[in-house]
Structures are given as structure tokens and as C-alpha cells.
Amino acid sequence: MKHTFFGGIHPVYRKELSAKVTPSVAVIPKQVVIPMSQHIGVPCTPLVKAGDKVLRGQKIGDGEGLCVPVHASVSGTVVAVEPRPHASGKKVMSVVIDNDFQDTTIPAPAASLSPEQMDPDTILGLIREAGIVGMGGAAFPGNVKALSAMGKVDTLIANACECEPYITSDDTLLRTNPEQVLRGMQILQPVVGAKRAVLAVEDNKPDAIAKVRPMLADFPGIELEVLPTRYPQGAEKQLIQAVTGREVPPGQLPVSVNCAVFNVSTFAAIYRAVELGVPVTSRIVTVSGEAIREPQNFIVRIGTPFRDLIEVAGGLNDATERVICGGPMMGLSQGDLSIPVMKSTNCVLCLLKDRNAAAENPVCLRCGKCVGVCPMRLQPLYLYRYQRAGNLNELERLHVTDCIECGSCAFTCPGKLPLVETIRAGKQMLKEAAKK
């Protein structure tokens, strides 16, 4: 049964720009820059030094606590271990590898058992060692998320909504290799103990739906749920409500309503890790936008600079105003095209002038439109006001930390207020106050 969630918007999606039957393989870069911070949690400590020879798939960084390893995406020579620009806007410790173009790969360990014969701890260990994180953008360590759901969930959801405009990387995966996603779901479902497994996709992906539907006979127990297209349905709390009708309480996680949500690219990575012994060294990335000459999808090595992808997609229009890591609603504008592709990079978006940007002199018209579209039932106009006044008590009372920063409020605001940036700053103010 289909349900719905509160609020949401219907932006122009422009997915037709990059949707292709098969993804192109990007030009292999001469040099990759692999950040030690590609996940939520503790950054990895480099395991190699300048001058070391490395193989593709070799572990080059790891750590303890909330951390998963990173691996070399090419074979070659480490030329530097130093801070380099990162999509976050900061510099983070990175391993720089000159590609020898031999693509010599570290041998995958021989599997003596099938996934069905493995115990949950073994599977979680393989997921961790493969460096799997949430590949839809959240980048939370996959093994930790699965462990927190074990024995506590009855529904496992594969998120293929991909609700942000322009992005078609998950759509491309389902159109080309849906069996990897379905097999990954089969592997993880008994680990977390879910009775129900659902592949959720929005109805603006007819080719992917047509590809998956006949395959379900070979994957008994997995359901296909086709949902009406609406942004931000790909946010896990909204997706849970759309699929199950359950509403995650404020401040709680999906496990509180017995659900676990993973991106479809994460499930494909789980299949490759557990069944093939292959770590995360590449992913599908959408390169799109009106400012790129040949929008399309590529299979990209982790660590590939944005400029290399843009070049192979025909280059930028002379009137390009911004390049974004991610989609137009939640992505981050980049000021340096040497930024590398990471595990969670699903799109490099190149845009002309942003028609929905905040105004130079924004004015709140008190129209309430932002309240009507907020999927978390917040009051963005008051969050905006209290942040600017520095009123932390009111920010906390109005649940500012529940904001998912989806941008629906800013999109619909006729006064062009910088709502997302202001609310994000309010959340940071509360965090700093809590530290003190």
C-alpha cells in the first residue's frame, strides 16, 4: 500500500540530459587523489608513504572506531601523502598516486563459503573491509549501520528514488546491473533479520522499472514499490513513511520504527564485496547540467579529479556559473576542480546562472509557503528569524536539528531568503553551545 509524506515539492527534474542506456567508462586519470576522510566518523590513518608501490584494491588507509578503510583505485606509485582540497571546502589528508596504467589488482581472497553459509559477523566484516559507506550521499559506514539494525527491523528498504534533479547514477545502475542490487539485498536481509525487503523507485524511471520487474521472479521475497515522484522522497524518513506509513519521531532514527534504508549503490557494493571480494574503488557518477556540453554517466575511479570528468564530458560552457558536488538542492558548490570523486560522489553538476539563488536583499513576506513544503513539519521562517537573532532556546524548541537541509523551503520562498544556509548555521550554533 502506498502512503505519502507531508510537504515536498516538484522541481523541474532535467534527468533526460544524462540518462543513457549504458554508462561510459571515464578516461582513467594519470593521477588519483584519495582522501582519508570519505565517510562520517574518524578519518583513516594513511598506511602508505611516498615512494611506495601500490596495487588496485590495496588498503591504503584505515582506523579504529567509526571508520572504514580506503583502497587504491589504480596501481602505481604513491607520490605524496599530504592535505589536499576536499569537497567539504577543507583540506584533508590524502594519498596521491601516479597511475602506472597497468591496473594490477590485488588478488581477491578465495571465498570458501557462499553468502548464505556465512554468519552475520563474517558478512559485516567483509562489508567493512571493502570500505562500504552510504553511497547515496550520507557516507555512513555500512557495517555500523547494518549492525545497529540487527534484530531490530522488520523492513529493509533499497532506496532508488534518486529524487534530486539532474542525477541519474542510481537509475543507470538499475538499468544496467539490477541483479547486483537485488543480490545485495538478498545478502543483507537475513543479516539484519528483516522479514520484508522493498526496492523503492519513483515512477519517473520507467526503463529501470521495466528492467527490474521481470527479474523479481529470480529473487523471491523482494518487492518492487513504485512511488509517485516527489522531492525529497529519497530522504530516508520520508521514504519510510511513503513505503510503510510509519513516521519516524523527531530526533529518532529509522530503527525506531523497525526500518533500515540503504542506497541501491550501497547494495551493489555489498554484493561485490561479499560475493566477489572486491572493495570500493569506483562508482557511477552523473556529469550533467546546462553548462556541460555532453551530459552523461561514467564509471569513475575513486580519486579522479572533477576536471578530468568535465573534460571527458566535452568541457564547460563559457557562461558556467557554478560546479556542484551533488544535486542542485543539497549539493555543495566547488571552487576548485581538482576536488576528487569520493565514494559518496554521485554527481558533478555544472550550471549556468542559478535562477533560484538567494536575493541580494532577501525579505520574508510571511507567506508561510516554506511551512507548507517542509517535509519535517518545521517552521523555516521562524528558524531563520531566531538564528539571525541568536536565540538558541527558540531554535532548540522548534527542533532545528531535525532539518534535513533538503532545500524545499528555499526553493519555494518568493522572498529568496537563504533559508538552508541560515538553518545550517543555527544547527552549528547549537552544536558549539553544547560543546561549551
N, C-alpha and C positions, 0 to 999 in steps of 0.2 A: 504493500500500500504506500502511495506517495504522500508525503506531508509537505510542509513549507516552513520557511523561517521568516521572522519579522524583517521588514526593511528590504534593503538591496536596491540595485539599480540595473539599467540596461544600457550600457555604453555601446558605442559602435565598436564591433569586435575586430574587424580587419584581419581575421585569421586566413582569409583567402590569399593574402600576399605570400605566405610562406608554406602553405600546405602543399606537399608533394607526395607522390606515390611512394618513393623511397628516399631516404636521406642520403646526401652526398657525403663522401669521406673527405674531410678537410685536408688541405695540404699539411703534411707533417712538419712541425716547426723546427727550425735549426737549433733553437734553444727553448727549454721549458723552465718556468719559474714556479716551483711547487711550494705554496705557503704551508707552514707548520700549523696554522690555525684555519681549519676548514670545517669546523663543527662547533656547536655550542659546548662550552666546557673548557677544560685545561688544554692549552696548546701543546703540540708534540715537542719533544726534545729531539733535535737532529741526531741521527745515528751514523751520519757520514761526514766527511770533511773534504775540503778542496783537494783535488788530485785523485780521489777515489774513483774507480771504475764501478758502474752500476748496471744492472740488468733491468729490463722492463718487468714490472711486478715486484721488484725487490723492495722490502720495507726500508724506508729512509728516515722515518720519524715515528716516535711512539711516546707514550707517557702513562701515568697512573691516574686513577680517579675517573672523572667524567671525560674520557679521552679515547679516541680510536686512532689507529696508525694511518700514515700516509705512505704511498708507494710511488716509485719511479714510473713515469708513464712512457719513457723511452729508454733505450740503452745508450750509454755514453760515459762521459767524464764529468764529475762534479767540478765546476769552476769557481763556485762561491757558495758560502753559507752565511747569509747576511740579511738584514732587514730590507725588504722590497715593498713597493706600493701594493696595497690590498684594496679590494672592492669596498671595504668599510670606510675608506678615506685615510686610514692609518698606514704605517709601515709595520710589517710583521716579519718575523724570522722566516726565511725561505731558503730552499735548496735549489740552486741554479745548475742545470745540467745541459752541457753541449751534446746534441744528438749525434751519434755516430752513424745513424741511418741503417744500422744492421738489425735493429729491432730484436736483438737477442733477448729472449724471455726466460725468466727464472722458471724451472720446471714446476708444474702444479703437483702437489702431493697426491700420491695414488690413494684413491678412496677405496677402502676395504668394505665399506657398508653403504647401502643406499640410504637416502634421507629418511625413509620410512623405518629403517633399522636403527637410526641414530637416536640417542636420548636428547632431551631438550638442551641440556648443558653443552653437549657437543655442538649442536646447531648454533646456539648462541655464541659459542667460542669461534666458530667459523665465520659468523657474521661480523664479529668484532675484528678478527684478524684480517678480514677483507677490507676493513676501513669503511663500512657502510654507514651512511648517515641519511637523514631525511632529504631526499633529492628533489623535493618539490620546492625547496627554498628554506625550510626551517633548519635543516642540518643538525638535528638532534641525533646523537649516537643511536643507531638502530638496535644494537643488542640491549642497551639500557632501557629503551622504550618497550621492547618486547618483554624483557624481564619484569618490568613494572606492571605489565598486563597479564602475566601468567596466573591462571586460576581466578582471575577477577573479571573476565569479559565473556560475554556470550555472542558478541557480534564483531567480526573482523571486516573492516571496510577498506577496499582499494580505491584510492582517490584518483579518478581520471577526469575530474571536472574541468581542470585547467581553465578556470573562469576568467583569468586576466586577458584583456585584449592582446592581439598580435601573437601570443605564444602558442606554438603547435608542437612542441617537442614530445609531450606525452601522447598527443594524438598520433604523431608519426610512429612512436613506439608501438602503439596498439594496431596501427595499420600494417606494420612490417613484422613485428615479433610478438604477437599477443600471447603465444604459448609460453614465453619466458615469464610474463606477468602472472598468468594462471598457474604455472608450475610453482612460482614463488609463493603464491597464496596457499597452494596445497602444502607446501613445506612448513609455512609459518602457522597455519591454522591449528594443528594439533599441539604445537609448542605453547601457544597462549591459551589453548583449551576452549576456543570459540566453537559454538555449535553451528553458527551461521557465518558464511563468508559471502560478501557482496562486492561486486565490481560496479562502482557508481560512475556514470558518464553522462555528460549533458547532451541534449538532443541536437546540438549544433555540430556533432561529429558523426554524421551518418555513415561514412566509409569505415570508421573504426568499429561502429556498432555492427555493421554488416559483416565485418571480418570476424568479430568475436562471437556473435550469436551462434553460428553453426558449430563452433569449437567447444561449446559448453557440454555437449554430449560426452566428450572425452575427459571432462573434468567435473564429475558428479559432485554435487554439494555446493558448487559455486553459482551464485545468482548474478544476473545482469540487471541492474536497475538504471533505467534511462530517465533522467530528470529534466524538467523544463529548464532552459538556460536562464540563469540569473546570477549576477555578481553580488556578493562574494561567496558563492555556493561551495567553492573549493576550500574555504576556511573550515577546519575540522569540526568546530562546534556547530556551524550552520549545516554542514554535510550530515552530521549525525542526526540532527533534527529532521532533515529532508528525507533521510533513509528510514529512520526508526520512529520518528515522532518524539523522541526523548530530548529534553532540553538540559544542557549542561549548566549547573548552577553557577552563579558568579563566583569567580576565584577558584573554581574546581577544574579538574582535568577530565578528559573523556572516560577514563576508567571509573569515574564516579557514577556514570550511567551505564557501566558494563560494556563499553565500546573501545575499540582500538582502531586508529586510522593510520594507514601508511600510503605514501605516494606510489603510483604504479611503477615508476622508475626504480624506486627502492625495492619493490617486489622482484623486478627483473634482476637487480643486482644480487638479491638474496639467492635467486636460482643459480646465477653464475658462480657465486661463492660456494654454496653448499654442494651443488652437483658437479661443477667443473673445477672448483678450486681456484677461481680467478678473482683477484682483488679489483677494486675500483680504480681504473687507470684512464677511463674515457667515459663519455656520456653524449647524448644527443643535445645539441644546442640550437635554438632558433636564432637566426640573424635576420631581423626584419625591421620594418618601419618605412615611412615615405622617403626617408633620407638615404636609404641604402639602394644601390642600383639593381641588385639581383637577390631579393629576399629568398631564403630557403633554410633548410635544416641540414646540419652537419653532424657527423660523428667526430667528436673532438677529444684530443688527448688532454687530460688534466694538466694545467700549466701553460697552455697555449695562450699567447698574448691576444688581447682583443683586436689589436691592429692587424694581426695575421688573418683572423676570421673576416674582418671587414674587407681586407684586400681581396680575399678569395671570393667574396660575395659581390665583387665589382666596384668596391670603394664607395665613398660618401659623396652625396650631393653637395655642391658648393654652398648651398644655403642651410646646411646642417646646423642645428642649434644645440642639440644635446645627444649624448650617448648614455644609455641607461643599462645598468646590470639588473635584469629582471624585466617586469612589465611596467606599463605607464602608471598604474595605480599604486603599486607598492615597491617598485624598483628604486635603486639609488643612482643618481646622476654621477657620471665619472668624469674626472678632469685629466685622466692620464690613460692613454690607450695601451700602455704597457701592462695594465692590470691583467692578471692571468685568469683563465677559466678554472673554476673550482668544482668540487663535487656537487654543489648546490646551484651552480650557474645554469639556468635553463634557457636564458635568452640574453642576447645582446641587441638592444633596441636603439635604432638610430632615427631621430625625429627632427622634423622641421620645427617651426615656431610652435610652442605649446599654447594652444588656444584656451586651455583650462587652467593656466597658471594663475597664481595669486596676483591680485592687482597691486599697483604701487601704493595706493591709498585705500585699502580694503575697509568696508563699512558693513557692520552687522545690521541687516534690515529687520531682524527679529521676525522673520517669516516662518521659522520653525521647520523648514524643509530638511535641515540636517537631522532633526529629531526623527522625522518620518522615515528616513532611509537608513538610519544606523542599525545594523543587524544585531548589535549588542544591547539595544534599547537604552543607549546613553543619551545625554543631552549635550552635544558638542558645543553649542553656542555658550553654555554656561561653563563648560570646561575651558573654553577659550578665554572667557572673561576672568575666571578665577586664576588661571595660570598667569595671565598678564598682571593680575593684582597680587600675585604671590601668596594666595590664600590656600595653604596646604590642607587645612582642615576640610574645606569645601571640596577640594579635588578628591580627597580620600572618601568623603561622604558620597560623592557622585560616582564612585568606582572608576576613576580614571585608568587604573591599571587593567581594567577589563577591555579597554580599547584594543582592537586587533590591527589598527592602523591601515584599514582597507582602503581608505580614501573616498568612500561613498559620500561622506559629508562634504568634503571639499569639492567633489565633482558636481554636486547639486547646488552648491552655495551661489546664489546670484550676486552676493556682495564680494565674492572671490577672496574670502578670508583664508589665510594659511592655517587651516584647522589642524591638519595632521601634524605639521611641524610644531605647532604650539602645544598640542596634546602630548606629543612625544617629549617635548621639553618639560611638561608638567610631570610626566611619569619619572623623568630623570631627577627632577627636584625632590620627589617623594623618596626615591631610592637614596639620594645623597643625605636626606634628612634622617632616614632610617640608620644609615651608617654612623652618623654623629650621635 
